[in-house]
Amino acid sequence: MIQKNIKNVISLPELQTDHFSEYHLMNDYEVDDRGLWVELGINDEKITPYPEVLFIRRT
């Protein structure tokens, strides 16, 4: 059963902005220079997590 493998569920908070904005998942390559960060994508499609999206951490 998959439920036994779920460590925890994290809810993203609603964005607190008056402008259109969204979350992005970034690989920071362990550097502080944000210009070197790369947005995560799967099969060439960027992942845009919204507060209603569910992320599951597996054990």
C-alpha positions in Angstrom: 0.0 0.0 0.0 1.5 3.4 -1.0 0.2 5.1 2.1 2.8 3.3 4.3 5.5 4.9 2.2 4.3 8.5 2.7 6.5 10.4 5.1 4.6 13.6 5.2 2.5 15.9 3.1 3.4 19.6 2.6 0.9 22.2 1.6 2.1 25.3 -0.3 0.7 28.5 1.1 -1.4 30.7 -1.1 0.7 33.4 -2.8 0.4 36.7 -1.0 0.6 39.1 -4.0 -1.7 41.4 -5.9 0.1 40.5 -9.2 0.1 37.3 -11.2 2.9 35.1 -9.8 3.6 31.4 -9.3 5.9 29.1 -7.6 8.9 27.5 -9.5 11.0 24.5 -8.6 14.6 25.3 -9.1 17.8 23.3 -9.0 20.3 25.7 -7.4 23.4 23.5 -7.9 24.4 24.6 -4.4 25.4 28.1 -5.5 24.1 31.5 -4.4 24.2 33.0 -7.9 20.5 32.8 -9.0 21.6 33.3 -12.5 23.0 29.8 -12.5 19.9 28.2 -11.2 17.9 26.0 -13.6 14.1 25.5 -13.4 13.1 21.9 -12.9 11.3 20.2 -15.8 10.2 16.7 -16.6 10.1 15.7 -20.3 10.9 19.3 -21.3 7.8 20.6 -19.4 8.4 23.0 -16.6 6.8 22.1 -13.2 4.7 24.9 -11.8 3.4 23.9 -8.4 0.3 25.7 -7.2 -1.2 25.5 -3.7 -3.6 22.8 -4.8 -0.8 20.6 -6.1 0.2 17.7 -3.8 3.8 16.7 -3.3 4.6 13.5 -1.5 7.9 12.7 0.1 8.6 8.9 -0.1 10.6 7.2 2.6 
